[in-house]
Amino acid sequence: MITAVDPVTVAEDLARQIGSRLSPVFAASRSGDLSAHCVRLVLRDLRRIVITATAPAGGEQGPAPAGRSRDPAEAAAELAGSFRFDAVLAAVKAARGDVLIGAHLTLQLARHILVIAMLLRDRDAGTAHHRHGGSRWDAWASRLAQAPAPYTKPSKDPGRPAKRDVSSRQRQTKVHLSPSDGPSTFK
């Protein structure tokens, strides 16, 4: 932990130096405020480094950063970095046996993709107001709707069918192969 009058600047400068001297940064996560700032780095060789800088207790804090509108390209780059960071963290958690947190972080990856798609749609439409859909970035929803439902166990009660029974669907799908038909015919 580093104590500095301007924790944000000190932590970010150190992160840049690590990236240029030790190993390139693959992903980073940032959090904090003017009194404390944390930068969590994942290097290309998958080493992880956490940099935490705090303001001295009772000391003066640096000026608040000026408010500015974010460039869409900058926002997309930040989301891509968050995606990479969460992907590495999910893999580490799963490898260590913490499947619950690994699965939670994996679900977060889909959210990152959806946010990037919204930014791209906004860029194409020239607006951030979502009154109408129908852009090319909405195509994932129709593709997802066509995906088969996940497998569920058949009901033990013979009078009550299961919601989805993959085995009964498989019995209904037959493959007929005959030399006269040419390529395989599915019925």
N, C-alpha and C positions, 0 to 999 in steps of 0.2 A: 504494500500500500504506500502511496506517495502522498505527501501533504504539500499542497500548492495553493497560491492565491487564486489562480485560474485553473481549476481541475480539468475542465473540458479541453483547453488548449494543450495542457501538459500530457494528458492521456492520449490525445489524438496524435501529437508529435511523436511520442514514444512508439505508438502503434505504427506510424509511418517508418520510423527508423528500424524497427524490428522487421518490417516487410522488405525494406531495401537492403538490410545487412545480414539478416539471419536466414530467411527463407521467404519466398513470395507468399502473400496472404491469400488463402483460398476463399475464406468467408469470415465475416465479422458480425458481431452483434453489439449494439450500443444501448446504454440505458443510463438514467440519472438526471440530475438537474445542475444548477449552478453551485451547489454545495458539495456534490459528489458525482463523479462520472466514472462509469465502468465500460471498458472495451474488452470484449472477449474475442480472441482471434483463433482461427483454425488455419495453420500453415499448410502449404502444399504437401508436406511430408506427414500431415495429420497430427503434428504436435499441436497442443492447445495451450494458449497463454491468456491469463486474465490480468488486465491492468486496471487498477482502481486508484483513482486520485480523489482526495478530499480537500476541502478548504480547511484552514486552521480553525479550531474551535474559537468562536468569538471574534475571529478576524474578519477583515473586509473581503467581500466576494467581488469577483470581476463583474463587469457590466453584463446585463442580459443581452442575449443575441438578438439582433434586429429581426423583426418579423419579415418574411419574404415568401412570395408564392413559389412553390416548387415546380421546377421544370419537369414535364412528364417523362422525359428520358432519364432524368436524375432519379425520379420516383421508381421507375421500372428497374433501374440498375440497383437501387437500394433493395427492392423486393427480390431481385435475383440473388443478391447477397444473402438476404434472410432465408431464402429457399435453400441455398447451399449450406448455410449454417445449421438450419433445422434438419436437413438431410443427414449431415454428419453426426449431429447429436442423436438423432433417432437411431442410426446404425450403432453408435457407441452404447446407447441404453439397451438396445435389443441384444447386442453381443454380451453385455454384462448380465443378461437375464431379466432386465426390467422391461418386460414386454408391454405393460400397461402404458408407461411413459413413452416408450418407443412407438407404440401405436398412436398415441395422442399426437406426438410430433409428426408422424407420417400423415395423419389426417390434416394437419396444419399445412402440409405441402400443397394439398388440393386447394386450400383457401388462397395461398399465394398465387397459384395459377389463375384462379378466378379473378383476383384483384388486378393482375396484370392484364387479363382479357378486358376488364372494365376500363382500365386506363387506355388501352388501345382503341376500344370502341369510342370512348370520349374524344380521343385524339382525332379519329376519323370523322366524327360528327361535329367536332369543333365546339363541344359543350360538355358540361359536367352534370347536366340535368337529364335524368333517365325517364323521360316520358314515354318513349316507345322503344321496343326491342327490334329484332329483325335484322341486325347487322350480321356480317360474316363471323363475328366473334361469338354469336349466340348458337352456332352450329353444334357445339358440344352437347347442348341439352337434348336435341333430337337424336343424336348418336347414343347418348346415355340411355334414353328411353327405349331404344331398340335392344339394349343388352339384356341377356336372359337373367331372370331372377336367380339369386343364390339358392343352393340346395338346402332344403329343409327335410328333416326326417319324416318318413311316412307316419301317419296316425296309427296308434295301436288299436283304436276302435275301428273295426272293419266297416261299420255303418257311417263313419264320418271320414271323408277323404282329407288328406293333408292339403294345406294351402298350395304348396308346390312340391311335386314329387318328380324329381328328375328321372328316376328309374322308369316311371310310366311313360314319360315323354320319349325316353330312349327306346322303349318297346314299340312305340308308334312310328318311329323313324326307321325305315328299312332301306337298305342299299341293294340295288339290283345291278349286277354286273353281267353283261352278256357281250360276246364278241360282236354280235350284229348291231348293237346299240352304239358302238364306237366308244367315246369316253364314258365314264361312270355316270349313271343316271340316278338321281336321288328322288325317292318318292315318299 
